[in-house]
Amino acid sequence: MKTKTFDCVEMKRQGAKRVQERLKGMTTEEQLIYWDKKYEQLVQRQKECRERLSAE
């Protein structure tokens, strides 16, 4: 029998729990600002990755 070394569902649940903790107590407006900021960080990170890959 093979033992799982990685559990995708568990990782997803842990991530959702972390986000829930961060958003706890925030108003809807604060949550929207949070997600806007996270989206901008993602776009910047994607841009950096593309630049790094094209330089190789």
Biotite code that builds the C-alpha atoms (Angstrom):
import biotite.structure as struc

atoms = struc.array([
    struc.Atom([0.000, 0.000, 0.000], chain_id="A", res_id=1, res_name="MET", atom_name="CA", element="C"),
    struc.Atom([1.295, 3.444, -0.937], chain_id="A", res_id=2, res_name="LYS", atom_name="CA", element="C"),
    struc.Atom([1.364, 6.205, 1.693], chain_id="A", res_id=3, res_name="THR", atom_name="CA", element="C"),
    struc.Atom([0.400, 9.707, 0.555], chain_id="A", res_id=4, res_name="LYS", atom_name="CA", element="C"),
    struc.Atom([3.163, 12.257, 0.998], chain_id="A", res_id=5, res_name="THR", atom_name="CA", element="C"),
    struc.Atom([1.028, 15.200, -0.061], chain_id="A", res_id=6, res_name="PHE", atom_name="CA", element="C"),
    struc.Atom([-2.659, 15.872, 0.537], chain_id="A", res_id=7, res_name="ASP", atom_name="CA", element="C"),
    struc.Atom([-4.049, 18.522, -1.820], chain_id="A", res_id=8, res_name="CYS", atom_name="CA", element="C"),
    struc.Atom([-7.393, 18.775, -0.026], chain_id="A", res_id=9, res_name="VAL", atom_name="CA", element="C"),
    struc.Atom([-5.712, 19.286, 3.340], chain_id="A", res_id=10, res_name="GLU", atom_name="CA", element="C"),
    struc.Atom([-3.458, 21.991, 1.868], chain_id="A", res_id=11, res_name="MET", atom_name="CA", element="C"),
    struc.Atom([-6.545, 23.778, 0.473], chain_id="A", res_id=12, res_name="LYS", atom_name="CA", element="C"),
    struc.Atom([-8.298, 23.606, 3.834], chain_id="A", res_id=13, res_name="ARG", atom_name="CA", element="C"),
    struc.Atom([-5.282, 24.980, 5.679], chain_id="A", res_id=14, res_name="GLN", atom_name="CA", element="C"),
    struc.Atom([-5.012, 27.858, 3.202], chain_id="A", res_id=15, res_name="GLY", atom_name="CA", element="C"),
    struc.Atom([-8.704, 28.669, 3.544], chain_id="A", res_id=16, res_name="ALA", atom_name="CA", element="C"),
    struc.Atom([-8.355, 28.650, 7.325], chain_id="A", res_id=17, res_name="LYS", atom_name="CA", element="C"),
    struc.Atom([-5.409, 31.092, 7.173], chain_id="A", res_id=18, res_name="ARG", atom_name="CA", element="C"),
    struc.Atom([-7.362, 33.467, 4.917], chain_id="A", res_id=19, res_name="VAL", atom_name="CA", element="C"),
    struc.Atom([-10.407, 33.224, 7.180], chain_id="A", res_id=20, res_name="GLN", atom_name="CA", element="C"),
    struc.Atom([-8.250, 34.186, 10.177], chain_id="A", res_id=21, res_name="GLU", atom_name="CA", element="C"),
    struc.Atom([-6.773, 37.170, 8.314], chain_id="A", res_id=22, res_name="ARG", atom_name="CA", element="C"),
    struc.Atom([-10.206, 38.432, 7.260], chain_id="A", res_id=23, res_name="LEU", atom_name="CA", element="C"),
    struc.Atom([-11.804, 37.867, 10.659], chain_id="A", res_id=24, res_name="LYS", atom_name="CA", element="C"),
    struc.Atom([-13.150, 41.129, 12.023], chain_id="A", res_id=25, res_name="GLY", atom_name="CA", element="C"),
    struc.Atom([-12.680, 43.050, 8.772], chain_id="A", res_id=26, res_name="MET", atom_name="CA", element="C"),
    struc.Atom([-15.517, 44.985, 7.231], chain_id="A", res_id=27, res_name="THR", atom_name="CA", element="C"),
    struc.Atom([-16.597, 44.229, 3.678], chain_id="A", res_id=28, res_name="THR", atom_name="CA", element="C"),
    struc.Atom([-14.696, 47.296, 2.487], chain_id="A", res_id=29, res_name="GLU", atom_name="CA", element="C"),
    struc.Atom([-11.541, 46.194, 4.307], chain_id="A", res_id=30, res_name="GLU", atom_name="CA", element="C"),
    struc.Atom([-11.860, 42.743, 2.757], chain_id="A", res_id=31, res_name="GLN", atom_name="CA", element="C"),
    struc.Atom([-12.170, 44.257, -0.720], chain_id="A", res_id=32, res_name="LEU", atom_name="CA", element="C"),
    struc.Atom([-9.023, 46.311, -0.099], chain_id="A", res_id=33, res_name="ILE", atom_name="CA", element="C"),
    struc.Atom([-7.247, 43.165, 1.135], chain_id="A", res_id=34, res_name="TYR", atom_name="CA", element="C"),
    struc.Atom([-8.158, 41.235, -2.025], chain_id="A", res_id=35, res_name="TRP", atom_name="CA", element="C"),
    struc.Atom([-7.251, 44.164, -4.308], chain_id="A", res_id=36, res_name="ASP", atom_name="CA", element="C"),
    struc.Atom([-3.822, 44.308, -2.670], chain_id="A", res_id=37, res_name="LYS", atom_name="CA", element="C"),
    struc.Atom([-3.332, 40.543, -2.945], chain_id="A", res_id=38, res_name="LYS", atom_name="CA", element="C"),
    struc.Atom([-4.363, 40.657, -6.612], chain_id="A", res_id=39, res_name="TYR", atom_name="CA", element="C"),
    struc.Atom([-1.809, 43.389, -7.336], chain_id="A", res_id=40, res_name="GLU", atom_name="CA", element="C"),
    struc.Atom([0.879, 41.353, -5.568], chain_id="A", res_id=41, res_name="GLN", atom_name="CA", element="C"),
    struc.Atom([-0.037, 38.333, -7.724], chain_id="A", res_id=42, res_name="LEU", atom_name="CA", element="C"),
    struc.Atom([0.142, 40.353, -10.942], chain_id="A", res_id=43, res_name="VAL", atom_name="CA", element="C"),
    struc.Atom([3.547, 41.714, -9.939], chain_id="A", res_id=44, res_name="GLN", atom_name="CA", element="C"),
    struc.Atom([4.830, 38.252, -9.055], chain_id="A", res_id=45, res_name="ARG", atom_name="CA", element="C"),
    struc.Atom([3.612, 36.853, -12.391], chain_id="A", res_id=46, res_name="GLN", atom_name="CA", element="C"),
    struc.Atom([5.346, 39.692, -14.231], chain_id="A", res_id=47, res_name="LYS", atom_name="CA", element="C"),
    struc.Atom([8.616, 38.992, -12.421], chain_id="A", res_id=48, res_name="GLU", atom_name="CA", element="C"),
    struc.Atom([8.369, 35.279, -13.209], chain_id="A", res_id=49, res_name="CYS", atom_name="CA", element="C"),
    struc.Atom([7.735, 35.968, -16.900], chain_id="A", res_id=50, res_name="ARG", atom_name="CA", element="C"),
    struc.Atom([10.694, 38.346, -17.046], chain_id="A", res_id=51, res_name="GLU", atom_name="CA", element="C"),
    struc.Atom([12.938, 35.812, -15.338], chain_id="A", res_id=52, res_name="ARG", atom_name="CA", element="C"),
    struc.Atom([11.857, 33.064, -17.741], chain_id="A", res_id=53, res_name="LEU", atom_name="CA", element="C"),
    struc.Atom([12.330, 35.208, -20.831], chain_id="A", res_id=54, res_name="SER", atom_name="CA", element="C"),
    struc.Atom([15.845, 36.137, -19.677], chain_id="A", res_id=55, res_name="ALA", atom_name="CA", element="C"),
    struc.Atom([16.877, 32.472, -19.563], chain_id="A", res_id=56, res_name="GLU", atom_name="CA", element="C"),
])
